[in-house]
Amino acid sequence: MNVNSPQDWPEPIVRVQSLSQTCIDSIPERYIKPPSDRPSPQLHADDANIPVIDLSGLYGDPDARASTLTQISQACNDWGFFQIVNHGVSHDLMDMARETWRQFFHLPSELKQQYANSPKTYEGYGSRLGVEKGAILDWSDYYFLHYLPLPLKNYSKWPTHPPSCREVCDEYGREGVKLCGRLMKVLSINLGLEEDFLQKSFGGEDIGACLRVNFYPKCPRPELTLGLSSHSDPGGMTLLLSDDQVPGLQVRKGDNWITVKPLPHAFIVNIGDQIQVVSNANYKSVEHRVVVNSNKERVSLAFFYNPKSNIPIGPAKELVKPDKPPLYTAMTFDEYRLFIRLRGPCGKSHVESLKSPR
């Protein structure tokens, strides 16, 4: 793939937070989705929710461990999403991370603007995904930063305000990497592979990890737009610290959109495109989107655990069988990520386009 990453956005950036403060009963046309993409109250079941799994069972007796492994396997097969509790990450740290970032988004705009990002790396303070001129935009601002690999970790891109931001982010990143590493072992075992298989296929200790903090301002016409368009996550695995006071995440289940009810101090885990590829579609990444709210803002932290960027990712030969040939052509994560960054969120069409010709 010979496409180069663009150096700048195709149009001046408008901060959605500033629109939220000035728009009273309408939103700019740039944010109005086609009718087929708008939230529809008829399309989600209020009594459904993604599975909730207590990870403490992994460290209990053999029966409890086997039961927890089975629950995670079923959640990966049936949903591609699940919530985890008793995961080992400090509740105080989770609260501090979310509130630190909420404070950042409420800083004066000139302070935030010092960290304005570009589509070259997306690092920093941003308000759009994809570089198509004239594209319909999402009702959100965000902050993106790298943890791993260490050469990409650039503290100058991390905010100095609030004063605790860098320290809190560092600790949160360390805990996120440890938790994802534990979950990778579980997924490997459930796929019938050696427990370190997925980790090794991602580059061993030399993996990628990054954070996108999403800020969804209040919206006067939430029925016309989305905070984040439908997409599947391009990386390996995502740990989402949701806003447990304001629901917004919706997961596709068949033809329905299920609004996730986040539990306090739970992480929402979802399978990304790279695990779909390595597992030869035994596990599938799932479309999800975010709806916005007319009365309340939302803050969420999406922690992405990704393969090393320059190693080809393709189906594991152990999961290729005569009746299930390799479904995907190998591609590095660098190539795949650029492919997505140029186009922005777009359902599951990105990973489907990797399928090997038949």
Summary of the structure (lengths in Angstrom):
residues: 358
radius of gyration: 19.6
end to end distance: 20.9
largest distance: 60.0
contacts: 1142
relative contact order: 0.17
helix: 34%
strand: 20%
